[in-house]
Amino acid sequence: MKEEKLSSTPPSEEDCLRILQEAGCPERVIIHCCTVKTLAMRIAELCGADPGLVSSGALLHDLGRCRDMGMRHAVVGAEMAADMGLPEELVEIIRRHIGAGIDPEEAQEMGLPPGDYFPRTLEEKVVAHADNLTSDNHLVACRVTVEKLISRSRYRGAERIEMLHMELSETCGTDLDLLVASMGSQPEPEGPCRELER
């Protein structure tokens, strides 16, 4: 069943938070999304990514976690966003935010439908990597995420995250680990996200 179309432009921060709450996302997930958004906006500033698309993409990247806490949450969230009539660019940020991309073999292993799960646009890459550098509501260095994947024998994923980190660091003109360190492990959210319980 299709929901009412919101707009052809990315929704505002207030609208994104309302979407997450009305979908039934746990507060912990919403706070995580706000933390990802805080980092993603700083990265977007440095690399010239579209701020509206990055903001809404970061806030809605885990929309599907209201229905699935596994890897399928990206597909579920993308389907939900498409059903709401959200812009295709936003739908693709949600679909492609897992790690630094998932190849067809991994998608099959994870029970995902065949598809393209690699972040392609700058905005997709910014949101995916801001998520990679966020653990729950804490920012972490890239090596923390990479080591976690290696400990689970996810070597291809770890290598892709390292490559995305290097690519975005070069685009931004600074090592993104330095940005994370300067922001602290629990940065203060801005705007409507600030009102959420932390």
C-alpha beads as a LAMMPS data file, in Angstrom:
LAMMPS data file: protein, C-alpha beads

198 atoms
197 bonds

1 atom types
1 bond types

-500.0 500.0 xlo xhi
-500.0 500.0 ylo yhi
-500.0 500.0 zlo zhi

Masses

1 110.0

Atoms # bond

1 1 1 0.000 0.000 0.000
2 1 1 1.445 3.362 -1.032
3 1 1 1.604 6.134 1.536
4 1 1 1.053 9.793 0.786
5 1 1 3.812 11.410 -1.262
6 1 1 5.860 13.798 0.840
7 1 1 7.799 15.713 -1.771
8 1 1 10.283 15.411 -4.595
9 1 1 12.867 17.095 -2.355
10 1 1 14.501 15.482 0.672
11 1 1 12.402 15.797 3.843
12 1 1 13.430 18.197 6.598
13 1 1 15.102 16.996 9.780
14 1 1 11.788 17.329 11.633
15 1 1 10.019 15.259 8.963
16 1 1 12.753 12.588 9.096
17 1 1 12.429 12.269 12.872
18 1 1 8.645 12.066 12.541
19 1 1 8.999 9.329 9.866
20 1 1 11.300 7.307 12.133
21 1 1 9.010 7.701 15.145
22 1 1 5.798 6.926 13.256
23 1 1 7.440 3.851 11.695
24 1 1 8.163 2.577 15.209
25 1 1 11.960 2.788 15.194
26 1 1 13.385 2.245 18.671
27 1 1 14.700 5.411 20.318
28 1 1 18.194 3.884 20.376
29 1 1 18.098 3.630 16.553
30 1 1 16.867 7.221 16.218
31 1 1 19.668 8.488 18.463
32 1 1 22.168 6.490 16.368
33 1 1 20.777 8.105 13.204
34 1 1 21.193 11.556 14.772
35 1 1 24.825 10.761 15.622
36 1 1 25.462 9.574 12.057
37 1 1 23.836 12.778 10.775
38 1 1 26.076 14.962 12.970
39 1 1 29.221 13.353 11.532
40 1 1 27.859 13.117 7.983
41 1 1 27.108 16.851 7.907
42 1 1 30.687 17.680 8.907
43 1 1 32.027 15.367 6.182
44 1 1 29.581 16.853 3.649
45 1 1 30.835 20.344 4.521
46 1 1 34.434 19.317 3.827
47 1 1 33.784 17.493 0.568
48 1 1 30.980 19.563 -0.965
49 1 1 28.201 16.953 -0.803
50 1 1 24.549 18.070 -0.974
51 1 1 23.693 18.955 2.660
52 1 1 19.932 18.367 2.390
53 1 1 20.357 14.931 0.861
54 1 1 23.106 13.968 3.323
55 1 1 21.035 15.137 6.305
56 1 1 17.894 13.227 5.309
57 1 1 19.921 10.205 4.154
58 1 1 21.814 10.018 7.437
59 1 1 18.637 10.367 9.493
60 1 1 16.694 7.778 7.484
61 1 1 19.487 5.293 6.677
62 1 1 18.250 2.871 9.362
63 1 1 14.519 3.373 8.751
64 1 1 14.175 -0.345 7.999
65 1 1 15.291 -1.241 11.533
66 1 1 11.688 -0.710 12.622
67 1 1 10.947 -4.031 10.893
68 1 1 14.294 -5.870 10.582
69 1 1 17.370 -5.579 12.785
70 1 1 19.519 -7.668 10.403
71 1 1 21.225 -6.722 7.146
72 1 1 17.885 -6.712 5.316
73 1 1 17.064 -3.449 7.088
74 1 1 18.669 -1.571 4.185
75 1 1 16.357 -3.201 1.640
76 1 1 13.316 -2.866 3.914
77 1 1 14.094 0.803 4.585
78 1 1 14.591 1.541 0.892
79 1 1 11.251 -0.086 0.078
80 1 1 9.526 1.923 2.823
81 1 1 11.091 5.175 1.579
82 1 1 10.051 4.405 -2.011
83 1 1 6.492 3.652 -0.839
84 1 1 6.436 7.051 0.892
85 1 1 7.332 8.726 -2.392
86 1 1 10.687 9.983 -1.138
87 1 1 13.254 11.013 -3.764
88 1 1 15.059 8.170 -5.552
89 1 1 18.451 9.577 -4.477
90 1 1 17.363 9.195 -0.856
91 1 1 16.014 5.674 -1.441
92 1 1 19.403 4.680 -2.878
93 1 1 21.310 6.151 0.090
94 1 1 19.220 3.913 2.356
95 1 1 19.693 0.825 0.132
96 1 1 23.453 1.295 -0.275
97 1 1 24.539 2.415 3.201
98 1 1 25.678 -0.995 4.506
99 1 1 29.441 -0.923 5.074
100 1 1 31.196 0.270 1.970
101 1 1 29.136 -1.889 -0.339
102 1 1 28.136 -5.515 -0.589
103 1 1 29.056 -7.627 -3.595
104 1 1 26.584 -10.105 -5.168
105 1 1 28.112 -13.120 -3.386
106 1 1 27.870 -11.427 0.011
107 1 1 24.318 -10.282 -0.762
108 1 1 23.345 -13.877 -1.455
109 1 1 25.057 -15.073 1.756
110 1 1 23.132 -12.442 3.720
111 1 1 19.807 -13.326 2.143
112 1 1 19.499 -9.994 0.333
113 1 1 17.752 -9.775 -3.025
114 1 1 20.077 -9.376 -6.005
115 1 1 20.950 -5.732 -6.469
116 1 1 23.550 -2.998 -6.400
117 1 1 24.582 -2.329 -2.805
118 1 1 27.667 -0.212 -3.491
119 1 1 27.545 3.492 -2.622
120 1 1 28.117 5.343 -5.916
121 1 1 27.337 9.024 -5.403
122 1 1 29.237 11.293 -3.055
123 1 1 26.181 11.566 -0.805
124 1 1 25.794 7.760 -0.650
125 1 1 29.467 7.414 0.268
126 1 1 29.307 10.133 2.936
127 1 1 26.304 8.567 4.690
128 1 1 27.672 5.013 4.424
129 1 1 31.021 6.014 5.874
130 1 1 29.580 8.227 8.611
131 1 1 27.622 5.104 9.615
132 1 1 30.858 3.054 9.476
133 1 1 32.451 5.519 11.899
134 1 1 29.505 5.427 14.329
135 1 1 28.974 2.650 16.854
136 1 1 25.605 3.069 18.525
137 1 1 25.801 6.776 19.509
138 1 1 29.619 7.010 19.654
139 1 1 32.058 8.009 16.929
140 1 1 34.957 5.606 16.369
141 1 1 38.129 5.566 14.291
142 1 1 38.042 3.640 11.029
143 1 1 40.402 0.973 12.426
144 1 1 37.812 0.076 15.119
145 1 1 35.229 -0.820 12.464
146 1 1 37.819 -2.569 10.293
147 1 1 39.112 -4.678 13.203
148 1 1 35.551 -5.653 14.132
149 1 1 34.953 -6.930 10.593
150 1 1 38.282 -8.766 10.500
151 1 1 37.417 -10.489 13.794
152 1 1 34.287 -11.800 12.021
153 1 1 36.351 -12.930 8.985
154 1 1 34.707 -10.229 6.814
155 1 1 37.973 -9.357 5.070
156 1 1 36.472 -7.988 1.843
157 1 1 34.176 -5.680 3.788
158 1 1 37.075 -4.476 5.956
159 1 1 39.163 -3.725 2.876
160 1 1 36.308 -1.827 1.208
161 1 1 35.794 0.308 4.324
162 1 1 39.510 1.160 4.398
163 1 1 39.371 2.107 0.703
164 1 1 36.269 4.281 1.193
165 1 1 37.938 5.940 4.181
166 1 1 40.991 6.787 2.070
167 1 1 38.860 8.019 -0.844
168 1 1 36.710 10.326 1.281
169 1 1 39.699 11.532 3.327
170 1 1 41.396 12.522 0.072
171 1 1 38.246 14.223 -1.224
172 1 1 37.876 16.121 2.075
173 1 1 41.553 17.057 2.261
174 1 1 41.968 15.556 5.734
175 1 1 42.062 12.139 7.360
176 1 1 38.504 11.601 8.569
177 1 1 39.869 9.954 11.721
178 1 1 41.222 13.401 12.649
179 1 1 37.736 14.855 12.140
180 1 1 36.258 12.142 14.379
181 1 1 38.896 12.815 17.049
182 1 1 38.181 16.554 16.940
183 1 1 34.437 15.949 17.398
184 1 1 34.850 13.634 20.379
185 1 1 33.286 10.237 20.862
186 1 1 29.809 11.623 21.604
187 1 1 29.271 14.841 19.649
188 1 1 26.448 17.164 20.588
189 1 1 23.640 16.835 18.019
190 1 1 22.235 19.933 16.370
191 1 1 18.691 21.014 15.580
192 1 1 15.699 18.816 16.466
193 1 1 17.997 15.866 17.237
194 1 1 19.224 17.765 20.283
195 1 1 15.844 17.257 21.969
196 1 1 16.130 13.464 22.007
197 1 1 17.176 11.654 25.191
198 1 1 20.830 10.599 24.995

Bonds

1 1 1 2
2 1 2 3
3 1 3 4
4 1 4 5
5 1 5 6
6 1 6 7
7 1 7 8
8 1 8 9
9 1 9 10
10 1 10 11
11 1 11 12
12 1 12 13
13 1 13 14
14 1 14 15
15 1 15 16
16 1 16 17
17 1 17 18
18 1 18 19
19 1 19 20
20 1 20 21
21 1 21 22
22 1 22 23
23 1 23 24
24 1 24 25
25 1 25 26
26 1 26 27
27 1 27 28
28 1 28 29
29 1 29 30
30 1 30 31
31 1 31 32
32 1 32 33
33 1 33 34
34 1 34 35
35 1 35 36
36 1 36 37
37 1 37 38
38 1 38 39
39 1 39 40
40 1 40 41
41 1 41 42
42 1 42 43
43 1 43 44
44 1 44 45
45 1 45 46
46 1 46 47
47 1 47 48
48 1 48 49
49 1 49 50
50 1 50 51
51 1 51 52
52 1 52 53
53 1 53 54
54 1 54 55
55 1 55 56
56 1 56 57
57 1 57 58
58 1 58 59
59 1 59 60
60 1 60 61
61 1 61 62
62 1 62 63
63 1 63 64
64 1 64 65
65 1 65 66
66 1 66 67
67 1 67 68
68 1 68 69
69 1 69 70
70 1 70 71
71 1 71 72
72 1 72 73
73 1 73 74
74 1 74 75
75 1 75 76
76 1 76 77
77 1 77 78
78 1 78 79
79 1 79 80
80 1 80 81
81 1 81 82
82 1 82 83
83 1 83 84
84 1 84 85
85 1 85 86
86 1 86 87
87 1 87 88
88 1 88 89
89 1 89 90
90 1 90 91
91 1 91 92
92 1 92 93
93 1 93 94
94 1 94 95
95 1 95 96
96 1 96 97
97 1 97 98
98 1 98 99
99 1 99 100
100 1 100 101
101 1 101 102
102 1 102 103
103 1 103 104
104 1 104 105
105 1 105 106
106 1 106 107
107 1 107 108
108 1 108 109
109 1 109 110
110 1 110 111
111 1 111 112
112 1 112 113
113 1 113 114
114 1 114 115
115 1 115 116
116 1 116 117
117 1 117 118
118 1 118 119
119 1 119 120
120 1 120 121
121 1 121 122
122 1 122 123
123 1 123 124
124 1 124 125
125 1 125 126
126 1 126 127
127 1 127 128
128 1 128 129
129 1 129 130
130 1 130 131
131 1 131 132
132 1 132 133
133 1 133 134
134 1 134 135
135 1 135 136
136 1 136 137
137 1 137 138
138 1 138 139
139 1 139 140
140 1 140 141
141 1 141 142
142 1 142 143
143 1 143 144
144 1 144 145
145 1 145 146
146 1 146 147
147 1 147 148
148 1 148 149
149 1 149 150
150 1 150 151
151 1 151 152
152 1 152 153
153 1 153 154
154 1 154 155
155 1 155 156
156 1 156 157
157 1 157 158
158 1 158 159
159 1 159 160
160 1 160 161
161 1 161 162
162 1 162 163
163 1 163 164
164 1 164 165
165 1 165 166
166 1 166 167
167 1 167 168
168 1 168 169
169 1 169 170
170 1 170 171
171 1 171 172
172 1 172 173
173 1 173 174
174 1 174 175
175 1 175 176
176 1 176 177
177 1 177 178
178 1 178 179
179 1 179 180
180 1 180 181
181 1 181 182
182 1 182 183
183 1 183 184
184 1 184 185
185 1 185 186
186 1 186 187
187 1 187 188
188 1 188 189
189 1 189 190
190 1 190 191
191 1 191 192
192 1 192 193
193 1 193 194
194 1 194 195
195 1 195 196
196 1 196 197
197 1 197 198
